Amino acid sequence: MNVESIARKVLGRPSYNRLKGRVALISGGANGVGAAAVKQFAAEGAAVTFLDWDKEAGDTLAAELSLVGANVTFLETDVSRDNEVTEAVDATLAANGHIDILFNHAGGIIVKPFLEYSLDDWDTMMNQNAKSAFLVTRAVLPSMLARGHGSIINTSSTAVSVCSKMETVYIASKAAMHQMARAIAVEYRDSGVRCNTICPNFIRTQHGIDEIEQLRSFGVLASEDDVNTLQGRICEPEEVAAVALFLASDEASFVNGAEIYVDNTFTAV
């Protein structure tokens, strides 16, 4: 089945072949924005390997996309564990020879008052957000440097610039990942590797729903009306994935070290 047919079956629209012949690795790809990115990248011609610790969701998504001819592979992986990341990246390189695109989307959130955060909470947030991006980027980057070409995309948060109550440790972990992405862009600009960051706000995903519910439990304004006031409406996962697709493509060839806010004016007002 050709890319055009896959795009129509998966996305209901034509393919523009923006990622034809490219190999993409997506962490946190079994659900939400990650799953939307898997679909969009595959529909645009990429061979996609996605990593997640949610085996059931990962297997289901891979099976659904394989049925329509998409070139997708799911690897059950905890991307906060060095050995599992190494195995997953090695398997992807063995199957495809190289990796052109990395979308570090895996992450988690814990909401609570600062003085209630434990050291375990700190470690969990750093592991799921900053450490995971570090490990996967470190494993993938040599392949990109060898070819003189690559695009790395990280999912951060609007909270790195407009802080929210009850999210101090989560914000700290995202800020670490966020600045790492900018530093990588500077260090490897002249080697052909771009690195950019997406900063969304409330998204209609399980992560977003969990965040809203946790905030509400502490009395933070996060009702549907509050979200609508802050950003007009809740963001759909496909809208964030579309930005990742742009950053992965050659259309973004001069976009490097950027922070793209996908928040419908949340940080502008």
RAHUHU-V160282 format. One record per run of one state. SS is the DSSP state (A for helix, B for strand, O for the rest). FROM is the first residue (numbers start at 0). TO is the last residue. If there is no record, write none. Layout:
BEGIN
{{SS | FROM | TO} {SS | FROM | TO}}
END
This chain:
BEGIN
{{O | 0 | 1} {A | 2 | 9} {O | 10 | 21} {B | 22 | 26} {O | 27 | 30} {A | 31 | 42} {O | 43 | 45} {B | 46 | 51} {O | 52 | 53} {A | 54 | 66} {O | 67 | 70} {B | 71 | 75} {O | 76 | 80} {A | 81 | 95} {O | 96 | 99} {B | 100 | 103} {O | 104 | 112} {A | 113 | 115} {O | 116 | 117} {A | 118 | 146} {O | 147 | 148} {B | 149 | 154} {O | 155 | 156} {A | 157 | 159} {O | 160 | 166} {A | 167 | 190} {O | 191 | 191} {B | 192 | 199} {O | 200 | 201} {B | 202 | 202} {O | 203 | 204} {A | 205 | 216} {O | 217 | 222} {A | 223 | 230} {O | 231 | 233} {B | 234 | 234} {O | 235 | 235} {A | 236 | 247} {O | 248 | 248} {A | 249 | 251} {O | 252 | 257} {B | 258 | 261} {O | 262 | 268}}
END
